[in-house]
Amino acid sequence: MSKRSRDRFQPRAHLEAAALISFIVAFIAARTFTTFFPSIVIVSSGIHIHHFWFGIALLAVGGWVGISYNDKETDRLAAIIFGAGGGLIADEVGLLLTFENYWTTLTYTFLIIFFAFIAILYLFYKYHDTIATEFAEFTRSNMSFYFGVFLFAISTTFIVQTENMLVAIVASGLAIAAMVIIVTYVAQQIRKNRQRPS
């Protein structure tokens, strides 16, 4: 990242932490309340109002406040509201995906994927220079070509053999990644051969 980019992009870790903590607290609070008081629901005109609607409202309010003001305390409040909204929505991910089962394990699967994604983003942010250097070295090595071919072959096999749409989508993504690795390696080799003295 250039100096100019660093000057423009200044991460505010205290806001990220506030949003993440409020996300976790809201999720645990909603799950605990639903576990101990499953019969307490808001029903209006025969419609059960799920708490993910409150989550959407909190996301909207938190996001709007966050982009409308440039004040440290207001930004912190916006981050907390935004995180809490995300937590309420995450608690009902299983219900939203199945349209009926609040207790489905999809909710916990979503949380694991979410926190894994956050951890990966953090590692990329913290060690992006090292990762970029390592990736550049990897793409120049023969191992990257072999890995790309292997990944493409395996992914293509899954695409051909499966009837599951999710597996096909993931395998297609991996096949595209494999092609990027192969093309990057070939481009590196062509550039290296052109730079050799005759």
PLY file of the C-alpha trace (Angstrom):
ply
format ascii 1.0
element vertex 198
property float x
property float y
property float z
element edge 197
property int vertex1
property int vertex2
end_header
0.00 0.00 0.00
1.44 3.37 -1.02
1.93 6.27 1.39
-0.87 8.17 -0.34
-3.25 5.21 0.09
-2.29 4.92 3.74
-3.04 8.60 4.26
-6.48 8.22 2.67
-7.34 4.89 4.30
-6.95 4.99 8.06
-8.46 1.93 9.74
-10.17 2.58 13.06
-9.69 -0.62 15.02
-11.73 0.65 17.98
-14.82 0.87 15.75
-14.24 -2.60 14.29
-13.88 -4.02 17.79
-17.01 -2.21 19.02
-19.05 -3.52 16.07
-17.75 -7.08 16.48
-18.37 -7.14 20.26
-21.91 -5.76 19.86
-22.52 -8.33 17.10
-21.51 -11.17 19.45
-23.47 -9.77 22.41
-26.63 -9.24 20.31
-26.39 -12.75 18.86
-25.93 -14.36 22.29
-28.69 -12.22 23.84
-31.18 -13.06 21.07
-30.34 -16.77 21.14
-30.54 -16.89 24.96
-33.84 -15.01 25.07
-35.38 -17.28 22.43
-34.12 -20.37 24.24
-35.58 -19.42 27.62
-38.68 -17.55 26.44
-39.74 -19.19 23.14
-43.41 -18.28 23.64
-42.79 -14.52 23.88
-43.25 -13.22 20.34
-44.46 -10.01 18.77
-47.58 -10.70 16.74
-49.41 -7.92 14.90
-52.54 -8.62 12.84
-51.65 -12.30 12.82
-48.11 -11.64 11.56
-45.15 -12.85 13.63
-42.54 -10.10 13.56
-39.14 -11.81 13.77
-36.21 -10.01 15.34
-34.21 -9.98 12.11
-36.50 -7.06 11.10
-35.19 -5.14 14.09
-31.70 -6.14 12.97
-32.29 -4.69 9.50
-33.57 -1.46 11.09
-30.48 -1.26 13.34
-28.16 -1.87 10.36
-29.86 0.96 8.48
-29.70 3.36 11.44
-26.11 2.45 12.34
-24.95 2.74 8.73
-26.71 6.07 8.21
-25.34 7.57 11.43
-21.87 6.27 10.58
-21.76 7.96 7.17
-23.56 11.13 8.25
-21.31 12.28 11.08
-17.57 12.54 11.62
-17.34 12.45 15.39
-15.49 9.86 17.47
-18.31 9.23 19.96
-20.99 9.19 17.28
-18.93 6.79 15.16
-18.57 4.46 18.14
-22.32 4.54 18.75
-22.96 3.86 15.05
-20.57 0.89 15.13
-22.33 -0.57 18.19
-25.78 -0.14 16.61
-24.57 -1.61 13.32
-22.96 -4.62 15.04
-26.07 -5.27 17.13
-28.21 -5.25 13.99
-25.89 -7.76 12.36
-26.08 -9.99 15.45
-29.90 -10.03 15.39
-29.92 -10.94 11.70
-27.24 -13.61 12.16
-29.31 -15.24 14.91
-32.07 -15.92 12.40
-29.95 -16.88 9.38
-31.12 -20.48 9.67
-34.74 -19.37 9.77
-34.22 -17.09 6.77
-32.58 -19.87 4.74
-35.04 -22.64 5.61
-38.17 -20.46 6.04
-39.24 -22.54 9.02
-36.47 -23.92 11.25
-35.01 -21.44 13.76
-32.89 -24.16 15.39
-31.20 -25.38 12.22
-27.42 -25.83 12.38
-27.11 -23.51 9.36
-26.96 -20.60 11.81
-23.85 -21.98 13.49
-22.34 -22.87 10.11
-22.90 -19.27 9.02
-21.22 -17.97 12.19
-18.19 -20.18 11.68
-17.86 -19.01 8.08
-18.37 -15.38 9.13
-15.68 -15.44 11.82
-13.31 -17.36 9.55
-13.84 -14.65 6.92
-13.16 -11.89 9.49
-9.99 -13.69 10.63
-8.78 -14.03 7.02
-9.46 -10.34 6.36
-7.53 -9.42 9.50
-4.57 -11.59 8.51
-4.55 -10.13 4.99
-4.66 -6.61 6.39
-1.97 -7.25 8.99
0.42 -9.25 6.79
-0.48 -8.12 3.25
3.13 -7.29 2.33
4.40 -10.71 3.43
1.47 -12.48 1.75
2.05 -10.57 -1.51
5.76 -11.45 -1.46
5.07 -15.11 -0.73
2.37 -15.28 -3.42
4.68 -13.67 -5.98
7.38 -16.23 -5.18
4.82 -19.03 -5.38
3.53 -17.94 -8.81
7.09 -17.91 -10.17
7.80 -21.47 -9.02
7.01 -24.66 -10.94
4.99 -25.80 -7.93
2.32 -23.18 -8.69
1.81 -24.65 -12.17
1.51 -28.20 -10.82
-0.85 -27.03 -8.08
-2.98 -25.12 -10.62
-3.28 -28.14 -12.91
-4.12 -30.43 -9.98
-6.74 -28.01 -8.61
-8.29 -27.54 -12.06
-8.50 -31.32 -12.63
-10.10 -31.97 -9.24
-12.54 -29.06 -9.60
-13.56 -30.14 -13.09
-14.19 -33.67 -11.82
-16.53 -32.32 -9.13
-18.34 -30.11 -11.66
-18.92 -33.07 -14.01
-19.88 -35.57 -11.30
-22.08 -33.55 -8.94
-25.75 -32.68 -9.16
-25.55 -30.43 -6.11
-25.69 -26.76 -7.16
-23.63 -25.51 -4.19
-20.84 -28.01 -4.86
-20.87 -27.06 -8.55
-20.59 -23.33 -7.70
-17.70 -23.89 -5.27
-15.94 -26.21 -7.72
-16.40 -23.65 -10.51
-14.85 -20.96 -8.30
-11.88 -23.22 -7.58
-11.52 -24.04 -11.29
-11.39 -20.32 -12.09
-8.80 -19.79 -9.32
-6.76 -22.66 -10.78
-6.89 -21.08 -14.24
-5.71 -17.75 -12.78
-2.76 -19.53 -11.13
-1.85 -21.34 -14.37
-2.16 -18.20 -16.53
-0.12 -16.18 -14.00
2.64 -18.81 -14.05
2.70 -18.96 -17.86
2.79 -15.14 -18.08
5.70 -15.06 -15.60
7.60 -17.63 -17.66
7.01 -15.75 -20.93
8.21 -12.51 -19.34
11.28 -14.27 -17.92
12.16 -15.77 -21.33
11.82 -12.38 -23.04
14.15 -10.75 -20.50
16.91 -13.31 -21.10
19.75 -11.99 -23.21
19.96 -13.56 -26.68
0 1
1 2
2 3
3 4
4 5
5 6
6 7
7 8
8 9
9 10
10 11
11 12
12 13
13 14
14 15
15 16
16 17
17 18
18 19
19 20
20 21
21 22
22 23
23 24
24 25
25 26
26 27
27 28
28 29
29 30
30 31
31 32
32 33
33 34
34 35
35 36
36 37
37 38
38 39
39 40
40 41
41 42
42 43
43 44
44 45
45 46
46 47
47 48
48 49
49 50
50 51
51 52
52 53
53 54
54 55
55 56
56 57
57 58
58 59
59 60
60 61
61 62
62 63
63 64
64 65
65 66
66 67
67 68
68 69
69 70
70 71
71 72
72 73
73 74
74 75
75 76
76 77
77 78
78 79
79 80
80 81
81 82
82 83
83 84
84 85
85 86
86 87
87 88
88 89
89 90
90 91
91 92
92 93
93 94
94 95
95 96
96 97
97 98
98 99
99 100
100 101
101 102
102 103
103 104
104 105
105 106
106 107
107 108
108 109
109 110
110 111
111 112
112 113
113 114
114 115
115 116
116 117
117 118
118 119
119 120
120 121
121 122
122 123
123 124
124 125
125 126
126 127
127 128
128 129
129 130
130 131
131 132
132 133
133 134
134 135
135 136
136 137
137 138
138 139
139 140
140 141
141 142
142 143
143 144
144 145
145 146
146 147
147 148
148 149
149 150
150 151
151 152
152 153
153 154
154 155
155 156
156 157
157 158
158 159
159 160
160 161
161 162
162 163
163 164
164 165
165 166
166 167
167 168
168 169
169 170
170 171
171 172
172 173
173 174
174 175
175 176
176 177
177 178
178 179
179 180
180 181
181 182
182 183
183 184
184 185
185 186
186 187
187 188
188 189
189 190
190 191
191 192
192 193
193 194
194 195
195 196
196 197
